[in-house]
Amino acid sequence: MEAYQETVPRDALYEPYLTENIVPTGWPNLDNAEELSELQTAIKDYVSQCQAKWVSGQSDINADWDGYLAQLDKLGLQRLLELKGAVKGE
């Protein structure tokens, strides 16, 4: 037996925040899997590019925000959320 049980205080610290199951309850069907993958890739790439520009000072987040949100919509963010909702069983 260990002299110090580190998991007990750690678990007690995080337990109040464990309010939802983060593991998906379902998987996309084959009809939606390709679309879901394409949307996720496009949106993730765009978000990463914007973050890099903002962090490096190449662009101003406050000036770009409305355009950023508009581009996310053009890339299919609402459709991605619909597909993700369907995957989670919502």
N, C-alpha and C positions, 0 to 999 in steps of 0.2 A: 504494500500500500504506500502511495506517495505521501510525503510529509505535507504537501500543499496541494489541495484539490482546486486547481485553477478553473476548471470548467463550471464549478458551482457558482462563484461570484460572477463569472462572465455570462452564464446563462440567465442569471437573475437580472443582470443589467439590461440585456436585450429582450427579454420576454415580453415586456409591455408593448414593444413595437412590432411584435410578430402577430399582426392582426389579419393577415390575408395569406392565402396560399399562392406562392409565386411560381409554382410549377404548373405549366399549362395542363388543362384538364382534357384537352383533345389535340388532335393533329389535323392540319389542313387536308382536305381531300385532294386527290390527284388533279382534279379540275382547277383548283385554286392554288395549288402549291407553286406552280411556275410563276403565276401572276404575283403572288405574295413575295416570292424570292426577288423578282425584278423590282418591285416597288421598294422593298426593304433595302436593296443594294443602291438604287438610285437616291433614295432619301438619305441613307447613311453617308454616302459619298458627298452629297451636297452639304449636309450638316458639318461633316469633317472639314471640308474646304472653307466654309464660312467661319468656323471656329478658328482655323489656322490664320485666316486673314485678320480676324478680330484680335487674336492674341498677339500676333506679330505687329500689329499697328498699321497694316496695309489698308485697313478699312475701319470705319466707325460703326459700331453695332447700333448706336442710336439712330444714325442716319439711314442705315440699311435695313432696319427691322421690318418695316412694312413690305419692302420688296422681298425680304427673306420669307416672310409668311406667305406672300403671294406665290412665290416660287414653290414652296412646299405644297400648296394647293395644286399648282400645275403638275407637280410630280406625282400627285395621286395620294396625298396624305389621308384624305377622307376615305378613299377606297381601302387603303391599308388598314385604317382603324376599323372599318366594316369587316374586313377579312379577319382581323385579329379578334374582333368581338365574336365572330362566328366560330373561331377556333376555340375560344374560351367558353363557348356555350352560352353566350349572352344573347 
